[in-house]
Amino acid sequence: MPLFTVQDIVRATRGALVAGDLGVPVTGVSIDSRSLGVGEAFFAIRGHRLDGHAFLADAAGRGAACLVVHALQDDAPANVPLVLVEDTTTALGLLAADHRARFSIPVVAVTGSNGKTTTKELIASVLGTRWRVLKPTASFNNQWGLPLTLLRLAPEDEALVLELGTNRPGEIAYLAELARPTVGVVTNVAAVHTEFLGSLAGVCAEKAALVRAVDADGWVALNADDPRVAGMARDAKARVVTYGRAVTAQVRLVGDVVEDARGLGFTLEVAGAREPVTLAFAGRHNASNALAAAAAGVALGFSLDEIARGLAAGRPVTGRCVWRAAGGVRILDDTYNANPVSMRAALETVAARRGTGRLVAVLGDMLELGGIADDAHRELGRAVVAAGADELVGVGRLALLAVEAAREAGIAEARHATTFEDTVAHLLKRLVPGDTVLVKGSRGMRLERVVDALVARLARE
């Protein structure tokens, strides 16, 4: 079904029609010619590695309804409407904001240094007990991904859950302006992207932009256990609901978190009423993400029973604290990303669930830490030893510092690997049934390749 016409695109993006018909219907938007569907508009984005203007013919050949460009090409296809804009990334955002304005539905936006994607998934699961919920297909939390999610909104959608990421000042404010959230959720603040955000204070200020963006008739859910996040209440125009273990939290975890092979169990308390919660997730830190989702549910009027059912139905996302097994070896795949706080949480998780054999940590570089990078990696090496690991395999230039620190702290075995192949070959020689392995690193390290290779090879042996 058409979402809009070429004329709608021209109007929303403040562009100009260079060729073609304004009345052509458009069914969706794509920035990747390889996955473009027939009838979709193709926005030629100039990215870090590729320029979409080089793929106009491919997009036209795949059935694009129109092409949106910020540079005219001599060889542009003549049989497809062509829209010229000042900048295609900006135009994508303008169209997304225009489309978002057509919908009067709850929009929940999540930001924070850790736990954004898991919290987003859990919120969608809670809201899904009552509503049809649209959520991003992956993280889709940047200047391209978030607009693409907004542009998927359809009349049948009853709620939208978004994730807002950042690594530069002003990004959260920009994304929030496009999304116009009715509920904002902040998970935590940690030393992440400090290479670009400057300091922990810079990270905090950037995350607080979401709180400032929610209107007075909306809600913000803030982590009462994180003083920096709790302090964002001062920035809020909206109503505030707090969550955490703190006695002051309105959505509160009481008692202990129990973890077993099935996941987590804990008790949720809201306004004096209590409800047992089960969560099919590894890692006690995920209880905090569940509380954030519960707080969003409370803000939107969901009952404790609905919240508990939604949390129980949630499932972890690939690469985020997911247990895998092959050949008698258990692997905690937490490869999607890494920073000092999430590294410690992963080490605690794997140490608590280690098997009868050795505990091996395969850790890659933590990127975008700026001036704290060296110290953070040395501290990581010491944390590996404190967690009781028998071996550390460090992958990447910075991970060498972790290896050296682990050796100084007395680990039994520490090795630095420079390539994917070297890492896998070494592990296959040493892993035996009963061993437990943690694999984690920043997104740029692509350590999921290590997990996939280990699972494939160990399953055959």
N, C-alpha and C positions, 0 to 999 in steps of 0.2 A: 504494500500500500504506500502511495507517495506520502512523504513527510512534508514536502514543500516543492516549490518550483524554482527554476533558475532565477526568476524575478525576485523571489524571496531571498535568495542568496545574494544577489546584487544589492538589494536594499539593506540587508543586515550587515554585510561586510563593507558597505560604502564603496563598492567596486563599480566597474564599468563593463558593460557587455561589449566585447570586441567582435564577436561573431556568433551567429546562431539565433535561436528563438527563446525569448523570455518565458514562454509558456510551457517549456519542457518540464515534465514532472520528475522529481528526484526522490528516490526511495531511501537514501542513506548517504553516508559520507565515509570516505576512506583516504588514508594517506600512504597506503601501500598498494601499488598496482598489482602485486601478486595475489592479494586476497580480495581485491575489489570485486563487488558483485554487480551484475547487470543493473543499470538504472541508478547507480550511485554517483555522487560527485567526487571527483578526485582532486584533492588539494596537494599541489606540488610543494612539499616542504623541503627547505634547504636545511639539512641536519648536519651533524658533526662529521659524518663520513660520506653521505650520499646526498645528491640533489634531486628532488622529485621531478624537476623540469626535464631531466634526462629520460623520464619514463612516460612522457605524455602519449606517445604512440602506443605503448603497451597498454596504458589505461584505456585509450580509445578502442583498441582492438578487443578489450575484454568487456566492452559494453558500457563504458562510462557515460552518464547522462550529461555531464559537463566537466570542464577542466578549469580549475581556479589556479591562477599563476600570479607571480609578482614580477616576472620578466618574460617579455614576448620572445618567442622562438621562431626562427625562420621556417623551421620544419614542423610547426605545430599542426596537428590534424585539422583539416578544413571542414570535416563533417560533424563536428561536435561543438556545442556552445562553449565559448571561451570567455571567462571572466577575469579581468585584470584588477588586482588589488595592490595596495601599497606593500603589504607583507602577508604572506600566506599563513604564518603561525598566528599573527594577530587576527587575521580574518577568520581563522578556525574558531578562535575564542569568541569573537563577536557573533558568529552564527550560533555557537553553542549557547551563549547567554540569551540570545533572542529566542531560541527554541525552549530553553528552560523556563522562560517567562510565560509560556503558554500553559504551564501546569501548576495547579494549586494543590500540591501533595506534600507530605512530610519528606524533607530532604535531610538526611543525617550525614555529616561530614566528620571524618576522623583524622586527627593528626597526632604526632608524638614521635619521639626518637626511636622507640621500640614498640612492637606489637600492633602497628596500624592494620596490617592485612588480616591478622587473626581476629582482631576486634571488629573490623569491618565484616568479616564472614560471620561472626557470632551475632552481630547486630542484625544482619540480614536474616539469619536463622530465627531469631526472636520475632522480628516483625513478620516473618513468613508464616507464623502461626495464625495470622489474621489477614494479612494482605498479600497481594502480588507485588513482589519486590524486585526492582532492577538493581544490579550491582555490577561493578567492573568485571570484565572477563579475567583480568589478571590484577596486578597492582594498579596499573593505569592511573598513576597519581601525579602526573606532571603536566606541563603546558600543552602536550598533545593528547595524552591518555585521558585526562579528565574531560576535555571538550568532546572527545569521541564517545565517552560514556553518556554525557548529557544528550548527545545527538541520537542516542539509541532510545530515548524516552518515547513511549507510545501511549495512546489513550488508555489502554488497559492497565498500565502500571499504576499502582496505588501508593508506592513509596519508593524512594531512591536512597541508596547508601553509597557514599563515596569515600575515597581515601585521598588525603592531601599530603603530598610529599614536597620536600624542598632541599636544596643545597646552596641556595643563594638568597640574600635578603630580598624581601618583597614578593617571593613566589607564593607564599601562603595567602597573603592579602589578595593577590591577583586571582588565584584559583577560587578563593572564597567569593570574590566579586562575581565570578562567572556562575558559581553554583548556588549562591544565595541560600545557604543552609538554614533550616528551621531548628535544627539541633546540632550543636558542635560538641565533639568529644575530644579531650586531650588525654593521652595515655600517660606520658612521662616526658621528662627532659633529661638528656644525657649528652655526653661529649661526642656528638655525631656531626659530620660535615663541618667541623671546626676549621678546616682549611679554608672554607669559603664564608662561614658565618662568624669566624673570628674568635669566639670564646663561648663558654657555657652561657654567659649572659646574652650573647648574640643568638644562640639557639633558642633560649627562653623567649626572647622578644619576638623571634620569628614565629614560634608556635602560638604565642598569645594573639597573633593577628587573627586567628580563627575565632577566638573568644570575642574580640572586638567587632567581628563581622556579623554576628548573629543579632537580629533585631530584638527589641524589648519584648515582643510577644513570643519569642522562641525560648530555647533552653540551651544551657551549656552544662556538660557533665565533666567534672574535674576530679582528678585523683587526689584524695585527701592524704594519701601516704607520701606524696611527693610535694615538699614545701613550695617548690617553684611553680608547680601546676596549681596547687591550692591557692597560691597568691594571685593567680590570674583572675580570681573572682573580683578583684578590684577593677579590672578592665571591662567587666561584663555589663552590658545594657540588659541582657536577657536574664531570665530566671536561672538560678544555679542549683544543680543537684550534685552532691558529692558522693564519692564511692571509695571504698578501701577497707582496711582493717581498723583504722583509727576510730576511736569511740565517737568522734564527732561526725563520722561519715553517715550520710542518710541511707545509702545502699551499702550494706556492711557484710563482710565475711566474719563469722563468729566461729571460734574453735579452730581446730586444725584442718589442714588440707591433707587428705589421704591420697596417696598415689600407688596404683598397682598396674598390672599389665593391661587393664581395660582403660585406664586414664585416671582422672581426678575425681574426688568427691569432697564436698564441703557444704556448709550450711549458710544460706543467704538470709539476711534479715533486713526488712524494710518496715519502718513505722511499727516496730514491735512484733510483727508477724515473721515467722521463720519458715523456710522451705529448703528441703534437701536438694542439692544440685549434683548431677553427674556430668562429666565432661570427657569426651573421647579424645583427649589431648595429653601429650606427654609434657612434663615440666610444670612444677608448682607455680612458676611465674605466670603461667597462662590463667591462673585463677584471677589475677588482676585484670586481664583482658576480658574475662567473663563478667567481672563486676562492672567494667565500663559498659559492656553490652547491656547488662541488666539496668544500669542507670539510664541508658537511652530508652529502654523499654518503659521504665517508670515514668520518665518525662512524657512519653507518648500515651500514657494511660493503660499500659498492659498490666495484667494481673500477675501475681507471683507464680501462679500455676502456668500461665502462658510463657513467662520468662524462663522458668525451669524446663519446660518442654522444648522451647526453642534452643536453649543452651545444650540440652542433651542431644538434639538433632544435629548440632554443628559438627563439622569435620575439618581436620587440619588440611592446610594447603601444602602441596608438594614443595619440599625443600625447607620447610619450616618446622623443625623439631618433630620429624616423622621417623618412627622406627622402621627399619627394613632388615631383612635377614636372609642369609644364604650360606650354605655349607656349614651350619652350626655357628656362624659368626653373626652377631647382632650389630647393626650400624645405625647410629642416630644421624639422620640426614638433616642437617641444619644449615644447608649450603647457600640459602638464598642471599643472605647478607650477614655482616658482622660489625660489631663495635665493641668497646670494652665491656659495657654492661651486658649485652646479649651473649658475649663470650663467657662471662662468669656464670650466667644463668644456664647456658648449655653444659658447662663443666659440672655444675651442681646436679643437673638432671641426669647426666650419664653416670656420674659417680654413685648416685642413689640407686641406679638400676643396673649396675655392672653385673656381668655374669661370673662364672666360676674361674674364668681365665684372666688374661691380662687386660688392662684398660689402655687403649691406644688413642691418643689425640692427634688428629691430622688437621692442622690449622694453617690457614692461609693469611695473607696480609689483610690488615684492617686499613682500608683506604680512606682518603679525605679527612685525616685527623690533623693535618697541618703540623704546627710546632710541638704538639704533644705526642706525635706518632712514635718516636723512639722510646720514650718512657712508657707509653702504653703497651708496646710490644714486649719490653723487658718485664713489665708487671704481669703480662699474660703468661710468660714463661714460668714465673714464680707461682702463678695461680694454677697452672697445670700440675705442678708438683704438689701444691696444697690439696688439690682434688684427689690425689692418690694415683695419678696416672703412672703407668709403668714405662710408657714410651711416648715421645713427642716426635712427630714428623712435621717440620715447618716447611711451608711451600710459599716461595716468594722472597723478595729482597728483604722486606721488613721482618718477615717471620724468622730470619736468621738471628735477629736480636732475641726473639723468644727462645729459640733453641739454645743460645749461649747462656741466657739467664736460667733456663731449666737445668742445664749442666752444672752451673754454679750452685744451684739449690739442691743438687744431689739426685736428680732423676737417673733411673737405671740406664735408660737408652734415649738418646736424642740425635736426630738426623735432620740435615737440611737438604731439601729437594728443590731443584730448580725447574723441573719440567713435570708435566702431567705423566708422561711415560715412566720417568724415574720414580715418581711417587707410587704408582700402581705396581710396578715391578718389585719394588722394595716390600710393599705390604703383602703381596701375594706370596713372597718367600717366608714371611714371618707369621702371618695370621693362622691360627689353628682353631678348631671348634671350641667354643666356650669363651672366646675373646669378645670384647666389646669395643667398638670403635666410634669415636665422635669425628665427624667431618664438618668443618665450618670455616668460612672465610667470606670476605666481601664479594659482592656480585661480580666485580671485575676479575676475580680469580677463577670463576667458573668451576668450582670444585665439585659440582654435581657430576661432572665427567668422571671423577674418581669414584664416586659412589656407584654410578651406573656400571663402570668397568668392573669394580669389585663384585657387585652382585651378579653380573653376568658370568664372570670367571669362576667365582666360588660355587655358583649353582651347578657348574659342570663337573666340579671336582668331587 
